[in-house]
Amino acid sequence: MTQMTITLDLEDYVKPSEIKKLLKNIKGVIKVSNRNHSPSSRKQNAEDKEWLSMVDRLQNSVSPSDIDWGDERTRYIMGER
């Protein structure tokens, strides 16, 4: 069995009960439960902030010319067939 956790950032006008009904109707779904948790209320520790800062610095730091598109593993990872 595979378990999945989905976090939804719902707008004020969206009805969570409707989303829950929709998910229950998907084939293979056994249980749908909701947990009200505001991501903004989560306190970030120094390690989280450092990690996010590092990821921000990496954004756009890789040039597409540096990618070896001839390698079949690269094409697989990038979703090309």
Backbone hydrogen bonds, N-H to C=O, Kabsch-Sander energy under -0.5 kcal/mol:
donor,donor_aa,acceptor,acceptor_aa,energy
8,L,6,I,-0.6
10,L,8,L,-0.9
14,V,11,E,-1.2
18,E,15,K,-0.9
19,I,15,K,-1.5
20,K,16,P,-2.4
21,K,17,S,-2.0
22,L,18,E,-2.2
23,L,19,I,-2.4
24,K,20,K,-2.1
25,N,21,K,-1.2
26,I,23,L,-1.4
29,V,26,I,-1.9
37,H,35,R,-0.7
41,S,38,S,-1.6
42,R,38,S,-0.5
42,R,39,P,-1.0
49,K,45,N,-2.1
50,E,46,A,-2.3
51,W,47,E,-2.4
52,L,48,D,-2.6
53,S,49,K,-2.1
54,M,50,E,-2.2
55,V,51,W,-2.3
56,D,52,L,-2.3
57,R,53,S,-1.8
58,L,54,M,-1.6
59,Q,55,V,-1.1
61,S,58,L,-2.3
63,S,61,S,-0.5
66,D,63,S,-2.1
67,I,64,P,-1.2
69,W,67,I,-1.2
71,D,68,D,-1.2
75,R,71,D,-2.0
76,Y,72,E,-2.1
77,I,73,R,-2.5
78,M,74,T,-2.5
79,G,76,Y,-1.1
80,E,75,R,-2.6
